[in-house]
């Protein structure tokens, strides 16, 4: 009997799982891939399009470059998952039945109940978002002068906020645009939760790029042209970008699955409390014993290969594999520069430092993206994308 496997989402989780499944299952398994866009976006490089929209062709890859001919693709929005009937409900297309489904829908931006923030801010969760930020800073800079520069505020100094600030600084320098950039973080230091060494290195790069950093002061309200703080003076803005947190997709609102803020609880084998439903990536809260796997591209890449194999094992009634996240380090770009931290040594060779920058860090970040592109398409595609990464 033919088994129907449905994969939701074209992010790292969905794309990686489709690639894994295609190599794991035979002709007795039909794969249906569903997403609201017909391409995969290398999301951790999407900030590049803030500076230069033309890079979009180097960081997006059509699904037909990734999917086998036997894999059916449906471009539509997932609006509900009925686990009792084993049906995926779509906005415009017919419902899709499944024997097994993999949730890889990613997340949306969380606003933490801060008044006015959703109404008055831009986000960075998609290619469209990056292009919208580019348009906004272009317009604001054209209406500004050197005496009265455009005020651009980035809320949240995690990975996305830091990289967004760096790209806007590059845009400013390339176009000699009258822009002042403010990076705002509620906690005591940028890149929260990380070691002081990498925090200070990133702070130095941002300040060298002319980014003004404001920490330890939460935003209490966002208005059309100003943000208010818990303490201190308000900051005026012409453009406000919010990168401060994540929450689950609305499509999982009514799904009868254990979840927290629409992010599905899963075991370390990626199964939910329903044995026919798997989840990975940002959509999932993956049990790792005394902690959970981070909602990062790196974790999604690692998980996808095992998730695809586990679905194949479930179909064959074989035991599922458990997965444990391996932190291989972090590489962060600040415009044309980059910082690498906690990178695992290759081939058993120890690295002399835990945090480093310069050309090695910059090329390492490019290589990480290129490796992913090669895995889902080919090394020739990765080579063509290299200059934009």
C-alpha positions in Angstrom: 0.0 0.0 0.0 1.3 3.5 -0.9 2.1 5.7 2.1 1.5 9.5 1.8 4.1 11.7 3.5 3.4 15.4 3.6 6.1 18.0 4.4 5.1 21.5 5.4 7.4 24.4 4.7 10.3 25.2 2.4 12.6 26.5 5.2 15.7 24.6 6.4 13.5 22.1 8.2 11.2 21.3 5.3 13.8 21.5 2.6 16.3 19.3 4.5 13.6 16.7 5.3 12.5 16.5 1.7 16.1 15.9 0.5 16.5 13.2 3.2 13.2 11.5 2.4 13.8 11.4 -1.3 17.0 9.4 -0.6 15.4 7.2 2.0 12.1 6.0 0.6 11.1 3.9 -2.4 8.3 4.0 -5.0 5.8 2.9 -2.4 5.9 6.3 -0.7 4.5 9.5 -2.2 5.9 12.8 -1.0 3.8 16.0 -1.1 5.6 19.2 -0.3 3.5 22.3 0.7 4.6 25.9 1.2 3.2 29.4 0.6 6.3 30.2 -1.6 7.8 28.1 -4.4 11.4 28.5 -3.3 13.8 27.9 -0.5 15.3 31.0 1.1 18.7 30.8 2.7 17.3 32.7 5.6 20.4 33.3 7.6 21.7 35.3 4.5 18.4 37.2 4.0 19.8 40.3 5.6 22.1 40.7 2.6 19.0 41.8 0.6 18.6 44.8 2.9 21.7 46.3 1.5 21.3 45.0 -2.1 18.0 43.5 -3.3 19.8 42.0 -6.3 21.3 39.3 -4.1 17.8 37.6 -3.9 18.6 35.4 -6.9 21.7 34.0 -5.1 19.9 33.2 -1.9 16.6 31.7 -3.2 16.3 28.4 -5.0 13.2 27.2 -6.8 11.6 24.0 -5.4 12.1 22.3 -8.8 15.8 22.5 -8.3 15.4 20.6 -5.0 12.5 18.2 -5.4 12.6 15.0 -7.4 10.1 14.6 -10.3 8.1 12.2 -8.2 7.7 14.7 -5.4 4.5 16.7 -5.7 4.7 20.4 -4.7 1.7 22.5 -3.8 2.0 26.3 -3.4 -0.6 27.3 -0.9 -0.9 28.5 2.7 -1.5 25.9 5.4 -4.4 27.1 7.6 -5.0 24.0 9.8 -3.8 20.6 10.7 -6.5 18.1 11.6 -4.7 15.2 13.3 -7.9 13.2 13.9 -8.7 13.1 10.2 -5.1 13.2 9.2 -5.7 16.1 6.9 -3.8 19.3 6.0 -6.2 22.1 5.3 -5.1 24.7 2.8 -6.3 28.3 2.0 -7.2 27.7 -1.6 -6.4 24.2 -2.7 -8.2 20.9 -1.8 -7.3 19.4 1.6 -4.4 17.0 1.5 -4.6 13.7 3.4 -1.5 12.1 5.0 -0.3 9.0 6.6 2.7 10.9 8.1 3.3 14.7 8.2 6.4 16.7 9.0 5.7 20.2 10.4 8.4 22.6 9.3 6.5 25.8 9.0 8.9 28.0 11.0 7.7 30.8 13.3 6.4 34.3 13.2 7.6 37.4 15.1 6.6 37.7 18.8 5.8 41.2 20.1 5.4 40.3 23.8 2.3 42.5 24.2 4.3 45.8 23.7 1.7 48.3 22.6 2.0 49.6 19.1 5.0 47.4 18.2 3.4 45.2 15.6 1.6 48.1 14.0 4.7 50.3 13.6 7.6 48.0 13.0 9.1 45.9 10.2 10.4 42.4 10.7 13.0 40.1 9.1 11.4 36.7 8.7 11.3 36.4 4.9 12.7 37.7 1.6 9.8 40.1 1.3 10.6 41.5 4.8 14.2 42.2 3.8 13.1 43.9 0.6 10.6 46.0 2.6 13.3 47.1 4.9 15.5 48.1 1.9 12.6 50.2 0.5 11.9 51.8 3.9 15.5 52.9 4.5 15.9 54.1 0.9 12.8 56.3 1.2 13.8 57.6 4.6 17.3 58.5 3.5 16.0 60.3 0.4 13.8 62.4 2.6 16.6 63.2 5.1 19.5 65.5 5.1 23.0 65.4 6.6 21.8 67.9 9.2 18.6 65.9 9.9 19.5 62.3 9.2 17.0 59.5 9.0 16.6 57.6 12.3 16.6 53.8 12.0 16.0 51.7 15.1 16.6 47.9 15.3 14.8 46.4 18.3 16.5 43.2 19.6 20.2 42.6 19.6 20.3 38.9 18.9 21.7 37.4 15.7 19.1 38.9 13.4 19.3 42.4 15.0 23.0 42.6 14.9 23.2 41.4 11.2 20.4 43.8 10.2 22.2 46.7 11.8 25.4 45.8 10.0 23.7 45.7 6.6 22.0 49.0 7.1 25.4 50.5 8.0 26.8 49.1 4.7 23.8 50.6 2.8 24.5 53.9 4.5 28.2 53.9 3.5 27.7 52.7 -0.1 25.0 55.3 -0.8 26.4 58.0 1.4 23.0 58.1 2.9 22.1 60.4 5.8 21.2 57.7 8.3 21.7 57.2 12.1 21.4 53.6 13.3 20.3 52.6 16.8 20.4 49.0 18.1 18.2 48.5 21.1 18.3 45.6 23.5 16.2 45.1 26.7 18.9 43.0 28.4 22.2 44.1 29.8 24.3 43.1 26.7 24.0 42.5 23.0 23.9 38.9 21.8 22.4 37.9 25.1 23.2 34.6 26.7 26.6 34.3 25.0 30.2 34.7 26.4 31.5 38.2 27.1 34.3 37.8 24.6 32.1 37.5 21.6 29.7 40.1 22.9 32.5 42.6 23.2 33.9 41.8 19.8 30.5 42.3 18.2 30.0 45.5 20.1 33.3 46.8 18.8 32.5 46.0 15.2 29.0 47.6 15.5 30.4 50.8 17.1 33.2 51.0 14.4 30.4 50.9 11.9 28.7 53.8 13.6 25.8 51.9 15.2 24.6 53.4 18.5 23.9 50.7 21.0 21.3 51.0 23.8 21.1 48.1 26.3 19.4 47.3 29.6 16.2 49.3 28.9 13.1 47.6 27.6 10.8 49.2 25.0 7.4 49.9 26.7 5.5 51.3 23.7 6.0 52.0 20.0 4.3 54.9 18.3 4.3 56.0 14.7 7.5 58.0 15.0 8.9 57.2 18.5 9.6 54.4 20.9 9.2 54.7 24.6 11.4 53.0 27.2 11.0 51.8 30.7 13.4 54.5 31.7 15.1 57.4 29.9 14.3 59.5 26.9 12.2 58.2 24.0 13.9 57.6 20.6 12.4 59.0 17.4 12.4 56.8 14.4 11.7 57.0 10.7 12.2 53.2 10.3 11.7 50.7 13.1 12.7 47.1 12.6 11.8 44.5 15.3 13.8 41.3 15.6 13.1 40.5 19.2 11.5 37.1 19.4 9.5 34.2 17.9 6.2 32.4 18.4 4.4 29.7 16.5 2.3 29.9 13.3 -1.4 30.5 13.4 -1.9 27.3 11.3 -1.2 25.3 14.5 -3.7 27.2 16.7 -6.3 24.4 16.6 -4.1 21.4 16.0 -4.7 18.8 18.8 -1.0 18.5 19.7 0.9 19.3 22.8 2.4 22.7 22.2 3.7 26.0 23.7 2.7 29.2 21.9 2.0 27.1 18.8 5.4 25.6 18.8 4.9 21.8 19.0 6.4 19.7 21.7 8.4 16.8 20.3 10.6 14.0 21.6 14.3 13.7 20.6 13.1 11.5 17.7 10.9 14.3 16.4 7.6 12.6 17.0 4.8 14.6 18.6 2.3 13.0 21.0 0.7 11.8 17.7 2.8 9.1 16.2 1.9 10.2 12.7 3.0 13.8 13.2 6.7 14.9 13.3 8.1 18.4 13.7 11.5 20.0 13.5 13.0 23.5 13.1 11.5 26.6 14.7 8.0 25.0 14.7 9.2 22.5 17.3 10.3 22.5 20.8 12.7 19.5 20.7 13.4 17.7 23.9 17.1 17.4 24.6 17.0 16.2 28.2 17.5 19.1 30.5 17.2 21.6 27.7 15.7 22.1 24.2 17.3 22.4 20.8 17.9 26.1 19.8 15.6 27.5 17.0 18.5 28.0 14.6 19.4 27.1 11.0 22.2 24.9 12.3 19.8 22.9 14.4 17.3 22.5 11.6 20.0 21.3 9.2 21.2 18.7 11.6 17.7 17.5 12.5 16.3 17.3 9.0 18.5 14.3 7.9 17.5 12.3 10.9 13.8 13.4 10.7 13.6 12.1 7.1 15.1 8.8 8.1 12.8 8.5 11.1 9.7 9.0 8.9 11.0 6.2 6.7 11.6 4.0 9.8 8.1 4.7 11.0 6.6 3.6 7.7 8.6 0.4 8.0 7.8 -0.1 11.7 11.4 0.1 12.7 12.7 1.8 15.9 13.3 5.5 15.5 16.7 7.2 16.0 17.2 9.8 18.7 18.9 13.1 17.9 21.1 15.3 19.9 22.0 18.8 18.8 25.7 19.4 18.4 26.7 23.1 18.7 29.3 23.6 16.0 29.7 27.3 16.8 28.3 30.6 15.6 29.4 32.9 12.8 27.9 36.3 12.6 28.2 39.0 10.0 28.4 42.7 10.6 28.2 44.1 7.1 31.3 43.0 5.2 33.0 41.8 8.4 32.3 38.7 10.5 32.9 37.1 13.9 33.3 33.4 14.5 32.8 32.0 18.0 33.0 28.5 19.5 33.7 26.9 16.1 34.4 23.2 16.4 37.9 22.3 15.0 38.1 20.4 11.8 40.0 17.1 11.3 41.1 17.1 14.9 43.1 20.3 14.7 42.5 22.6 17.6 41.9 26.3 17.1 44.1 28.7 19.0 41.3 31.1 19.9 37.6 30.8 20.7 36.6 34.0 19.0 38.1 35.3 15.8 37.3 37.7 13.0 38.9 39.0 9.8 39.1 37.1 6.5 39.0 33.6 8.1 35.6 34.4 9.8 34.2 36.0 6.7 35.2 33.1 4.5 33.9 30.6 7.0 30.5 32.2 7.0 30.4 32.1 3.2 31.5 28.4 3.2 28.7 27.4 5.7 26.1 28.9 3.4 27.7 27.5 0.3 27.8 24.0 1.8 24.0 24.2 2.5 23.3 25.4 -1.0 25.4 22.5 -2.4 23.6 20.0 -0.2 20.2 21.0 -1.5 21.1 21.8 -5.1 24.7 21.5 -6.4 28.2 22.9 -5.9 27.8 24.7 -9.1 24.9 26.7 -7.7 26.9 27.3 -4.5 29.8 28.6 -6.6 27.5 31.1 -8.4 26.1 32.3 -5.1 29.5 32.7 -3.4 30.0 36.5 -4.1 26.7 37.4 -2.5 27.1 35.3 0.6 
